[in-house]
Amino acid sequence: MSARRLARRARLLRFGLNLYPPYLGAGVSVQHISADCRQARVKMVLRWYNRNFVGTQFGGSLYSMVDPFYMLLLMPLLGDEYLVWDKAASIEFVSPGKGPVFADFRIDDALLADIRTHTANGEKYLPQLSVEVRDAQGQLVAKVHKTLYVRLKPRARQAT
């Protein structure tokens, strides 16, 4: 995908996610998606409608704020020849989120090369990725571990 199309896709993705009703309802906003789709920053503010019983960030909202991002960033970077799905996830709650929380996502060349190497023969690959949710002071609130499913689409497998 050309740099111009990638930048346009990043802008549209950010715009669309910021209007996505579940994110609006959870207080989640996408603050940044880089023009090359390799970085994203997501924020969730603490509001009356996303607090749990003890007044801190609701765990389901903490997970939802990070759920789709590795998949959404990888899809344009790998291209139309690849299937990219979320396969599994776990979340470890470390400390209560008592205010705004943030998650930063990064995709590097090593990850892209690793995925392409493992899928070159048409095999599925299940990369394991992690992201941390931190508060405004940098304190760790939660760790989310994601397993993705990545594979060349059938038409691309036949071409190899």
C-alpha positions in Angstrom: 0.0 0.0 0.0 1.4 3.4 -0.9 2.4 5.8 1.8 -0.4 8.2 0.7 -3.1 5.5 0.9 -1.7 4.3 4.2 -1.9 7.8 5.7 -5.5 8.2 4.4 -6.4 4.9 5.9 -4.9 5.9 9.2 -6.9 9.2 9.3 -10.2 7.4 8.4 -9.5 4.7 10.9 -9.0 7.2 13.7 -12.0 9.2 12.7 -14.2 6.1 12.5 -13.1 4.6 15.8 -13.7 7.9 17.6 -17.3 7.7 16.3 -17.7 4.0 17.1 -20.7 3.8 19.6 -19.1 1.2 22.0 -16.0 3.5 22.3 -18.2 6.6 22.8 -20.1 4.8 25.5 -16.9 3.6 27.2 -15.2 6.9 27.1 -12.5 5.7 24.7 -10.8 8.0 22.2 -8.1 7.3 19.7 -5.7 10.1 20.1 -3.2 9.2 17.4 -2.6 6.7 14.6 0.6 7.4 12.7 0.5 8.0 9.0 2.4 4.7 8.5 0.0 2.8 10.7 2.9 1.6 12.9 1.9 3.5 16.1 -1.4 4.3 17.9 -2.3 5.9 21.2 -5.6 5.3 22.8 -7.0 7.1 25.9 -9.9 6.3 28.2 -11.2 8.8 30.7 -13.0 7.8 33.9 -16.6 8.8 33.8 -19.7 7.8 35.8 -20.7 5.5 33.0 -17.5 3.5 32.8 -16.7 3.1 36.5 -17.1 -0.1 38.3 -18.7 -0.7 41.7 -15.6 0.6 43.6 -15.2 3.8 41.5 -12.3 2.8 39.2 -12.0 2.0 35.5 -14.3 -0.9 34.6 -12.2 -4.0 33.5 -14.3 -4.6 30.4 -13.7 -1.1 29.2 -10.0 -1.4 29.9 -9.9 -4.5 27.7 -12.2 -3.0 25.0 -9.9 0.1 24.6 -7.1 -2.1 23.4 -8.9 -5.0 21.8 -8.8 -4.3 18.0 -5.6 -2.3 17.6 -2.9 -4.8 16.7 -5.2 -6.4 14.2 -6.3 -3.0 12.7 -2.7 -1.8 12.4 -1.4 -5.0 10.9 -4.0 -5.4 8.3 -2.9 -2.5 6.0 0.8 -3.1 6.8 0.6 -6.7 5.6 -1.7 -6.0 2.7 -4.7 -7.6 1.2 -3.0 -11.0 0.7 -3.3 -11.7 4.5 -6.0 -12.7 6.9 -5.5 -11.1 10.3 -7.8 -12.0 13.1 -7.8 -11.7 16.9 -7.6 -15.3 18.2 -7.2 -15.0 22.0 -6.5 -12.5 24.8 -5.9 -12.2 28.5 -5.8 -9.2 30.7 -3.9 -8.9 34.0 -5.2 -6.1 36.3 -2.2 -4.6 38.1 -3.6 -1.5 39.9 -6.8 0.5 39.9 -7.4 3.0 37.1 -8.5 6.1 39.0 -8.4 8.6 36.2 -7.5 8.7 32.5 -5.6 5.7 31.2 -3.5 5.3 28.0 -2.3 2.5 25.8 0.5 2.8 23.2 0.8 0.4 20.3 3.9 -0.1 18.1 4.5 -2.3 15.1 8.1 -2.7 14.1 10.0 -4.1 11.1 11.0 -7.2 13.1 7.4 -8.2 13.7 6.4 -7.7 10.1 9.4 -9.8 8.9 8.6 -12.5 11.5 5.0 -12.7 10.3 6.0 -12.9 6.7 8.6 -15.5 7.4 6.2 -17.8 9.3 3.4 -17.4 6.8 5.5 -17.7 3.6 4.5 -21.3 2.9 0.8 -20.7 3.5 0.9 -21.8 7.2 -1.0 -19.9 9.9 1.0 -18.0 12.4 -0.1 -17.0 15.9 2.1 -14.1 17.0 1.8 -13.1 20.7 1.7 -9.4 21.4 1.3 -7.3 24.5 0.3 -3.8 25.4 0.3 -2.0 28.7 -2.4 0.3 30.0 -0.9 3.1 32.1 -2.4 6.1 34.0 -1.4 9.7 33.5 1.5 9.3 36.0 2.8 6.3 34.1 1.7 3.7 36.7 0.9 0.4 35.2 -2.9 -0.3 35.4 -3.2 -3.5 33.3 -1.3 -5.7 30.9 -3.1 -7.2 27.9 -1.7 -10.2 26.0 -3.1 -10.8 22.5 -2.7 -13.8 20.2 -3.4 -13.0 16.6 -4.1 -15.4 13.7 -2.3 -14.5 10.5 -2.2 -16.4 7.3 -2.0 -15.8 3.6 -5.4 -15.8 1.9 -6.1 -18.8 -0.2 -5.5 -17.0 -3.5 -2.1 -15.7 -2.3 -1.2 -19.2 -1.1 -1.8 -20.6 -4.6 0.5 -18.0 -6.1 3.5 -19.0 -3.9 
